[in-house]
Amino acid sequence: MVRERQTEVLVVGAGPVGLFAAVTLADLGVEVEVVDEAWRPSTHGYALALHPRSLELLGAVGLADGLVASGQRVDTVAFYDRSGRRAELDLGRLTARFPFAVALPQRELERTLQERLAARKVEVRWNHRVSAVAVEGDRAVATVDRLDRVSGGYPVATTSEVVVASSTVRAVFVLGADGSRSLVRSRLGSAVERPGEAGLFGVFELRAEFAPSHEMRVVVDDDTVSGLWPLGDRRWRWSFQLRDAVQLPRRRPGESRAAVRIGGAAFPGLAAERLAELLAERAPWFDAAVEEVFWSLAVGFERSLATPLGQGPLWLAGDAAHTMLPLGMQSMNAGLEEAHRLAFAMADHLRGRVAGRTFGFDPQQRADELRVLLGAADRVDAEAAADPWVARHAGRLVECTPAGGDALDQLLAQLGLKRSRPG
């Protein structure tokens, strides 16, 4: 039996972007439902930093102070090549409520957002998958399947997911925050631009005695970018863009290969010897002894942009709308901005605060903003006084800078760069 229910906004995906959209909508008095096919909140995620603008948005719903207290403050971004320091950004000079970034585990952000939703009596429906979305007039109709796990098989046990119930959800809007393989994006029919090559990264979280502990460092050469984020308590994350495919060591009989799970995917681990090689090649100035490697993995990222970002009742945010290289943590933070803008546009539309069918989110304007964050060098201009090294690497410096909006413009000005304006 298929049940039917109605809501004003159905949010598909309960990662940081989907949860923040739901929090903002609930605070605006909008009826919202959240579904995610995962079985529980993630315990491990790649994203780890909140930009100044994201902290401002979280502050508007009363959540920033707790996140700042539980994270590691980042006051400076320094750009390096193999030989040493080439340029730096002082986030403390920003005219912003939060003139800094904060590094913290993704699970901490998600936990905070879920607690706010629970306080607003909004349930996150885990192990619920949207299997179809249709548009009927000016409404969206989604088929939502509740999943269960069935184990079987002999002598090797297997576990598979089965649909145990289905329901129909009618919504004025569906917000797809359902990741890079978004079903909502597929139903919307958006084309996916891929401006630039994908990147394969070797990522290591480790313990080392190194200073300064409030500075992010980005290493740029002619082929790759690498980055070092401070996590506090002598913990660090190194991310190295790799030139070649990862060659994993051969397994001995009966030996399992180490892997780390991010979302629903498993990624192969990397040996500590590879970390030593990469440090010697990219950052010989990192002279700290590595005391422990907590985990490592090889994972791919690509630059992508979906257009349009939405129309009618269907809209996209976060990785469903765009994916970016990881060092500046741009994709998640850009998604938080989209979640904020879309939530207000949806609330205004639902409450009749806009004339006619006007919708207060311009997808073309947002796409133009995102192309800068995707590292499009032709959308960044260098002033005559800019350092030649900075000018040569301008596009990649932008995508590795942990900021967006006005804060990004202010930081680029410190480097003698500015965003080109469309048209």
N, C-alpha and C positions, 0 to 999 in steps of 0.2 A: 504494500500500500504506500503510495506516494503522498506525503503530507505537504501542505502549502502554508507558507507564512509570509508576512510582509515586513519590510523595514525601510527606513529612508536611505541608508547607505550600507552596502555590503562591502566589507574590506576583505580582500582575498590575500592572505599572507600575514603571518604574525611575527615577522622579523622587526627590527627597530623601526623601519619606515611605516609598515602597516600598523604597528602598535601606537606609534606617535600620531598617525592620522586619526586613529580611533579615539585616543585621549583628547585630541583637539576637538573633534566632532562632539564627543560627549560633553566636554566643557562648554560647548556652544549650544547645548540642548538638543542636539540631533540624535535621533534613534539610530544606533549603529550595531551591526553584527560583524564579528570577526571569525574567519575560519582559516584553518591551516591543516595541511595533510600530515604534518609531522605529528609524532605521538606525544611529544612533550616539548617544553622549551629547550632550546639548544644549550648544550653545556660547553660548546667550543665554537667560536666564530672568528673569522679573519679580522673584521673591522675592530679597531681599538681606539679611535680618537674622535673627539668632538671638537669641531671648529668654533671660533668665537661666535659666529652667527647661530650655530646650532645651540650653543649654550644660552644665547639670548632667547631663542624660541622655547627651549625647555624652561628657562626662567619665567617666561610668560605664563606657564601653567604650574609654576611653583616647584619645579623639580631640579633646577640647576644646582642649587647650593649643596644638596646631598650628593650629587654626582661629582661635583668639584672636590668635595671632602674625601670621597672614596677613590679618586683617581690621582694621576700624576700630572702636575701642572707643567706645561711646556711654554717657555717664555721666548725662546730664540730658535730660529731655523737657520742652520749654517749649510752652505753649499761648498762641496769639496770636489777636487779631482784626486788622482792618486798621490800627487805631490803634496797636497795640503789644502788649506782654507782659501776659497776664492771670493766668497760673498756671504753676507748674512742678513737676516731679517729680524728686527726687534718688534715682537708682537706687543710689547709694552707701550709702544708709541701709538697704537690704534686708538682712535676715538670710538670706543665701544664699551658696552657695559661689562663685557668680559674680555679684556685685552690679553688673552692667552688661549691656548688650546689645552685640552685635557685628554690624557691617555688612560683608558680603563678597559677592562674586559667587556666584550659585547654582551655577555650574559648579565652583567651588572646593570647595563642600560635597559635590557629587556625586562629584568626583574622589577626595576623601578617603574617602568611603564605598565607592566601587568598589575602591579599593586594599585596603581592609580585607577586602572580600569575596574578592578575588583571593588574599589571604593565607590565607583560610579555605577556599580551593579551591571557591568558589561562583562559577559562571559566570553572567553576565547574558546572556540570550539576546536580543540585539538582532534587529530585523526579524522578530519572532515575535508574531503576533497571536492572542489568545484570541477565537475566533469563536463559541463556544457554551459554556455551563456548565449542567450538569444536576446534580440532587441524587439520589443513589441510596442509600437508607437513611440512614446517618449519615456518608456520604462525598460528596465532590464529584467530578464527572467533567468535565474541561475538554477541549475540542477546540482544539489549538494549531496554527496554520498558519504555516509558514515562508514568508516573502515574498521575491520577487525583483523587479527592475525590468526592464521591457522597453521599449526605445525604438523608435519607428517614426514613420511619417508623412512625407509629402512634399507641398508644399514646406516645411510647418511641422512641425518635429520635436515629438513628444509622448512623454512617459514615463508609463507606467502600472505599477501593482503587480499582480503575479500570484502565486497560491499555487503553490509548487513542491513542497510536501510537507506532510502533516498528521500529527499524532500525538495520542494520547489520554493525558492526564495524570490519574491518580487521586490525590486528596489528601484527607487528613483535614480540612484547612482550606484555603480560598481567601481570600486577603486582597486585596480590590480597592482598589488605590491608583492607579486608572486614570483619574483626572481627572473633570472635570465632566460628561462624556458616558459615564460608567462603564457598561460592559456588565455587570459584576458587580452593580451597583446595580439595573439593569434586571431581571436574573434574580432578584434578591432580592425585587423587587416593592415597594421602598420608595417611599413618597410623598415628594414634594419640597415642603417649605414654603418660601415666599419672603417672609420677614418684612421688608418694606420695599422700596423701589424699587431698581432697578439703578442703577449709577453709570457714567458715561462719564468717563474721565480722560485728560487730556493730560499726557504724561510726557516729561521732558527730563533727560538726563544731560549735565552741563556742567562746565567748568573755570572757577573764579573764586576770587579771594582774599577769603575771608570767614571770620569767627570768631564764636563758638568752633567748633573743629573736632570736638569730642566731644559736641555737643548736637544732638538731633533737634528740629525745630520743627513744630508743627501749627497751621494757621490755620483757625479756625472762624468761619463767619458763619451767617446764618439759613437759607441754602439749600445751602451747600457746605462741604466740608472740603478742605484742601490740606496738603501736607507736604513738608518738606525733610530729607533724610537726608544725613549726611556720609559720604563714601566714602574719604577719605584722599587725600593728594597733590593737594590743592586740587580734587578732584572732588566733585560733589554730584548728588543726584537730586531734582528738583522733580516732584511729582505734584499736578495740579490737577483737582479734580472740575469738570466742565464742565456748564453749564446747558443748552446747546443742542447739537444735532448738529454735528459738525465739517464745515465747508465747505472742501473741498480746492480749491486753485487749479486753474484749467483747464490741461490739458496742451497743450503745443505739439506739432505733428505730429512723431512719432518720439521724443518725450521720454518716458522712463520715470518712473513715480511712485515716489518714495522710500518704502520700507517696511522695517519691522523684523520679523524672525521670532521668535516666542516659542512654543516647543513646535513644533507643526505648523502654526501659523496665521501669516499675514502681516497686519500692521497698518499703516495709512497714517501717513506721517510728517507732522509739523507744522512750519510755517515758524518761523524764529527771531523774526519779528515778532510771532507769537502769544505767545511767551514774554514778550516785553517788555510786551505788553498785560496779560497775566495778572499779572505782577509789579506793575505799576502799580495794578491794581485790587485785588489781594489782599494784597500785602506790600510797600508802598512803603518799609518799613524795610530791605528787602534792597537795600543800597546798593552792592553789589559790582559791578564791571564784569565782564560775562560775556565771557571770553576766547575760549571755544570751546564749541560744542554738539556733543557726540560723536554723539548720536542722539536722536531724538524719535519719539513715536508717539501715536496715539489708540487707546485700548483700553477695552473695557467690562468691568465687574465687577458681580456681583450678590450679594445676600445670599440664601443658600439653605441648607437643612438637610434631609437625608434621614432619614426615620424609617420603620422602625427602622434602626439603624446595623448590624444584623446579627442573625443567628440560625442555629442549627445549624452547618453547615460554612462559611457565607458571611458575611464581615465586611467593613466599609468603613473607610477612613481617608483623611484629607487631603481634597483637592478632590472625591473621589468621595462623601464624606460631607457636605461643607459648602463653601461659598464665601463670602468676605467682602470688604468693601472693603479696599483694599491698604495703607493708610497704616501701620497697626500691625503689618503682616505677620502677621496672626493665623492665617490659614487653614493655611499651611505649618507654623507652630509648633504649632498645635493638632493637626495631623496627626502630628507627631513624638511628641506626648504619646500619641495613640491607638496609634501603632505600638508604642511602649514597653509600654503596658498590654496590648494584644492579644498581643504576643509572649510576655509572661510568662504570660498566661492560657492561651494555646495550649500553651506548654511544660509548665505545671502539669497540664493536661488530658492531654497526650500521655504524660507520665511517671507518671500515676496519683497525683498529689499532691493531688487533690481528690476528695471523696466523690461517688460516683454520677455524674450527668451535670451536676453543678454547673460553671458556667463563670465565671471570675473577672473578667468585664467586664460592667458594668451599662449597657446601652445607653440606658435612660431617664435615669439619673443623668447620663450624658455629654451627652445631648441638652439637659438643663436647664442644664448648665454652658456649653454652646455658645451658647445663646440670649442669654446675657449678652454674649458676645463679638461677637454679631451686632448689637450696638447697641440692644438692647431696653431703652429708658429705664424701662419699668415694672418692670424687674428690678434697678434701681439706686436706692437710697435716699440722699437728701442729709441730712446732719446739720443741725441748726439753725444751727450756726456756719459752714456752707459758704458760700462766696462766691455771690451770686445768679447771676452769669454762669456759674460752674461748675455750679450746680444746674440751670440752664436747658438746658445742653448736655450733661448727664451721660451720656446714652447714647452720644453720638458721641465723647466723650472716652474712654470705655472702649474702644470698638472701635479707637481710634487709639493706644492705649497698648501698647507692645511688651512685654507680660508676660501670663502666665496663672497659674492656680493661686494658691498662697499669695503669690507675689510680686505678683500683681495686687491681691489684697486689701490688702497692705501699701501699695502705691502709691495705691490709691483712698483709703485712710485719710489720706494726706497732703493730699488734696483735700477731706476731709470727706465722702467718699462710701463706701458699702458695698453689696455685692451683697445683693439680697433672697434669701431662702431659699424654695424651692418649698414650696407648701402652707401 
